[in-house]
Amino acid sequence: MAIYAGRMIDGRRTTRRGDLPSPGARRSRDSAGAVLRAVLDHGPIARSSVARATGLSPASVSGVVGSLLERGLVREVPEAAGPPGIGRPHVPLDLPGGGPAVIGVHIAVPRITVSLLDLRGRIVAQSTEPHGRTDPASVIAAVAALIAALRRRHASRRRILGLGVATGGWVDSPNGTIVEHPALGWRDVPIAAELAAVTGLPVRADTNSRALLRGELLFGDVAVRARESAVHLFVGNVVDVAFATGGAVHQGPRSASGAVAHLPVEGCREACSCGRVGCLQAAVSERVLIRRALADRLIDRPEIPALVEAAAAGSAGAVALLRERARLVGRAAALLLDLFDPEVLIVAEAGANQLPGSLAMLRAEIAARSSAGAGVDRVVCPSSFPGAVLAVAGGSVALDQVYASPLDLQAHLKAS
């Protein structure tokens, strides 16, 4: 994110009108959402600077800010104001440090992650629990219990604005349904309705990559570039892709965009759940890596963080496994780079996100195989949330809704 000159407050500088670039041609359909995103991007920021950043009139900004202040979604920071001058003082706006939050849920093949995120996407709290049973009813009950425990610890200090769910497979986001999750054996699970019924919160669900891309667009390290155009590749037990142009994430008419799990991988002998051999997901899934690492006694617990830790500690076998995975992921990423020609390609893969050698292998494979390989170091970026992608994913789905239309949350604020 860009840093602009001004008075320092909480480690950030106050953004003023003259510091801002001219507003672009694109404008949010929701004025309150545009104002709140301007505060996210540039706060502390004066109202006059918000008007310039959003292209809204000063009168419109003033009215929207009043509503956002009333709901506790922004705060005034007089300590960030400049020296007194002629006329009415300009009191900058910022996001509340300990104010409203969202809950994120990530449903992975082996475990559930539940997290609490503030309005800047920072993790306030999180908990993880391995699955007991993996049928939908059992998993939803376990998620509800984790959410209830989280709310007991934090409800007195924070209002919960909503709940976001991220998972693999085919997710019909507008209808809140997991259409198909082959690795869990789920079909047509109305996850949003089920969780809304037990929590009383507004719930939105999406795929791993679309969820994380929403987080990157809001508060990621390369958000400014990603808002032009971006592709996000998620690699875990499930592999999926998302892409966005002009800050809007594409879903497709059936919410089925990003299905790359069955791209063929040359030389792969792994059997896939689809019945074929050599699919990308079968070649690079965490389950395959963990199985090999356990067989070679490289790790003592069946988790991908254990393999990353072993590689970071110098295990040659762990390094080799993760670099081979990065090489295979690089082949798929090269295809995506040529297909979409994005401003930025973001990869969420444990090795490339946390180990320089794996990231270098990934970029080298892309450069070798992509016709757009020049400048790959600038275009291909690791996730902005290394080591925390699961905790951030679900929360990003909920935060995307907050920033899209914050004033529509009033009823939910009262309910929570």
N, C-alpha and C positions, 0 to 999 in steps of 0.2 A: 504494500500500500504506500501511496505517496505521503511524504512528510512535508508539511508546509510551515513557513516561518510564523512566529508569533510568540505569545507569552506562554511559559511552561506551566503545566498543571498536571500533577500525577504522572510525570514523565513524558507527557505529550504537550505539544505546542498548540496554543489557541489559533484556529484558522480564521482569517479575516478575508473580507471580500476580495481585496487585491491579490491575495495569495492563490486564488482559485483559477483554474483554466476556464475558458468559456464553456457554457453548458453545451452538450452535444445535441444532435438532432432528436435523439430518442428521449421520450419522456414517459414516466410511469403513468399507468391508467389511474392509479390511486394517489392522490396528492399527499395523504398522510404517510403512505408508504415511502414516497419520494423524500419527504422531509426526514423521516426516521432513518432512512439509509444515508442521507447526507450527514446526519449527526453521527451515525456509525462510522462513516468514512473519515470525517474531518473533525469531529468533536475534540476539545471544546470549540464551538463555532458560534459566531454571532448570527442573529436572525437575518440581518442583511446579507450575510454570506450564504446562508441557507437559500435565500431567494435566488442568488446568483447561481448556486450549484444546481438548483432544481429547475430554474427557468420559470418559477411561479412568481406571482406578484407579491410584494411585501404584505399586502392586506391578507392574501390567502395564507401566507406563511404564518402570520400572526394568529389567525383563527385556528389553524391546524395545531400550532404549538400549544395554544391554550388547552385544546382537547387532549393532547399528548401529556401535558403537565398534569392535568386533572386525573388521568389514568395512571400516572406514575411511570410512564414509559420514557420520559426524558426528565432532566433536572436542570435547574439554573446553577451556574457556578460563578458567583460574583468574584471569587478570589482569582479567577482567570481573566477578569476584565483589565483593559489597559488603563493608563493614567487618565484621570478625570479631564474632561474638556467641555466645550460649549455644547449645550443641548442635552437631551436625554441620554443617560449612560447606556451602553450596549452590554447587556449581561449575557455572556456566552451560554450555550446549551451543551449538555453532554448526556451520555447514557447513565442511568443510576448504577452505582457500583454494587449495591446489595439488594437491588430491587427485584422485579419480576424475573421469572426463569421458565424454562421448558424442561420437560422430561424426554429423554431419548431412550429408545429400546432397540437393541440389535439382536436379531435371532440368527445365530450361526448354526452350522451343522452340529458342533459339539457342545455349545453353551449359549447362555443368555447374558447380555450385558445391558444394564440399566444405568442411566447417568442423568445428572442434573446440570444444565448449562445455563449460564447467564446470557444477557442479550448480546454480548460480544463473542459468544461461542466458546467461552472458557469453561472448562469442566470444574464444577463446584464439588461434586461428589459422584462416585460410581460404585457399582457392585457387580460381581460376575458370579454366575452359578452354572455348573455343568448340568446338562439335561439328565433327568432321571429317566422318564419316558419321553418319547418324541412325538406322540400323537398330539394333534392340535389342542384338544381340551386340556391335557396335562401341561403343555407348554404355556398356554394362556393363563392357567391357574398359577403357575410359577412366576410368570411375568407380573401378574396382578399382586402377588405377595411381595415381590421385590419393590414394586412401585409404592405399595402401602407403607413399607418400612422406610423408604426414602422420604415420603411425605411426612411421616411422623417425626423424622429428624429435622426437617427443614420447613414445614408448612407454616410454623409460627413466624418465620423471618422472611419468607418469600411467597409471593403469589405465583401460582403455576398457570401459565397461559395456555398450554396445550401439550400434546404428546405426539411424538413422531416415531414411526417404526421403520426400520430398514432391514432388509433381508435379501437373500439371493433368489434366483428363479425369475418367474414371470409375475410381476405385481401390477394389477390394475389400480393405479393410484387414485383416479377420480372416484372409483367405487369402493376403495379401501379393501380390495380382495387380493389374496395371494392365489392367483389362478393356478399356478403349478410350481412346486418346489421339488424337483425329482430327488435331490439328495436327502430330503426329509420325508419324502413320500406324501406330500400334501397336495391336495387339489381343491380349488374353490373354497378357500377358508376366508370368511368375512372378518379379517383380523381387526379392522378399524371399528366395526360395529360391536364386536365382542369386547374389545378393550374400553370403548366408550361406555358400554353398559356397566362395567365393573369399576371404572374410575370416575365417571362423571365428567371427563375431560373431552374436548374436541380432539379427534385422532386423525392423523394422516399417515399413510404408508407409502413406501417407494422402494425401488431396488437399491442395492449397495452403491452402485456408481452414480445413479441420479441423485441419491441422497448426499453423497460426498461432494459431487460437483456443485450442488446448491451451497454447501458450506464453503467451498473454494470461491464461489462467486460473491458470497457475502463478506467473508473475513479471511480468505486465504492469502498466502504470501504473494501470489501472482494474480490477485483479484482484478486489478485494473486491466491487465492483458487478457485474462480469461473472459472478461465481459465482452470483449470483441468477438472471440470465438475460442472454443475449448473442447477438447476430448478428454474424457476421464476413463482410465482402464483400471478396474479393480480385480485383484488376483488374490483369492483366498482358497477356501474349499470350493467356492463357486467363482466363476469368471464372468464378468459382464462389463459393458461399456455404456457411457453416456456422452452426448455431445450437446453443445449449446452455441447459439449465435445471438449476438445482441443482448446477452444476459438472460436469454430465455432457454430453458432446458427442453429439448425435444422429447416427446413421449411416443408419438405415433398414434393413429386412430384407435388402436387396440392396446395402447400402453405396452407394446411389445418391442420397442426399439432397444438396441444394445445387446441382442442375443448373439454372442460370439463364442459361446462355450464349445461349440462343435466345429470350429474352424479346424481343418486338417493340419497336423504337424508332421513334417517329414521325419521319418525314422522312429517315431514313437510306437511302442508295442503295447502300451497300456490299453486295457479294455475300458470302454466308456459306458455309462448308464444307458446311453441310447442304443447300445448293442453293437456299435462300430468300434474299430480300433484306431487310435491315433488322433483323437480329438484334443484340442487345446486344453480343455478343462481337465481331462484325464491325465495329460502329460505334466501339468504344473500345479495341480491341486495340493493343498497342504496335507491331505491324507496320504497321498503318494509319497511326498517328501518325508513325512513323519515315519511311515512304514519303513522306508529305506534307512533312515537315520537310526531307528531302533534296531533294525537288523544288523547294522554295522556298529552298534553300541556307541553311537556318537552322542546320545542324549539319555537322560535317566527319567524323563517324563514326556508323555506324548503331546507336546505342544510346540507350535512354531516359534514362540519366544525362546524356548530352550535351545532350538537349533541356531537361532540368531545369536544368542549369548555364547554358544560354543564356538561359532565362527569368529565372533569378536574377541574371544579368548585365545584364538590361534589354532583351533582344530582344523587341520588341513582337509579332513573329510567333510566337515560341515561347510567349509568355504567352497569346496568343489560342488557340493549339492546345490548350494544357493546360487553359485555363479552359472551352473548349467540351467537352473530354472530361469535366471535372468536372461540368459541367451535365448531360450525358447520364448519367453515373454517379449523379448526384443523383436523377434520375427513378427509376432502379431502386431506389436506397436508400430513397426515399419509400415505394415499394410494400412493401419489406421491413419498414420501420418500422410501417406500418399492419397488415401481415399478422401479425407476431409480437409487437408491442408490448413490445420488450425493455427491460430496465433500461439497456442500453448497446448501441449499434450502432457497430462498429469497422470502419473502411474502410482497407484497404491499397492505396493507389493513389499512384504516385510523386509526382504533382503535389500532391495534397491533403496528403500526408505531409510534404512539404518546402517548400511555398510557401504562405504565408498567404493570398494572393489566390485560389489554387485551392481551398483549404479553405473560404474564405468563400463562393465560388461554389457549392460542393457543398452547404453548409448552407443557403444561400439557396434553392436549388432544392428541397431537401427541405422546408423550411418552407412554400414556396409550394404544394407538391403533396400534402403529407401532412396528413391530418386530425389527426394527433398531432404536428403541427409545433411546438407550443408548447414552449419550453425545449430546442430542438434543439441549441443549443450545448453543453448539458450531456450530452445523450444521444448525440450523434454525435461520435465521437472518432477521431482519426487513429491509425494503428498505433503501438504502443509501440516499434517497431523501425525507425524511418525510416532509409532507406538501407541496412538490413541484413536486410530481410525474407527474402531468399533464404537467407542464411547461418543464420538462426535457425529457419526452417521445419522442415527435416529433423531438426535437433537437438531441437526441441520434441517431435517424435513419439517419439524415444527417451527423453527426460526424462519424458514422461508415463508411460511404462512403468516407469521407475525409481521415481517417486513413487507409482505405483499399488501396487506390491508389491516393495519393495526387497530383502527377504530372499530372494526367489526368484532373485536374481541371483548367488547364491554360486557356482554352477557356472561361470557365465560369467566371473566375476571371476578364477577360477583359470585358465580357458582363455585369458584375454587377457594 
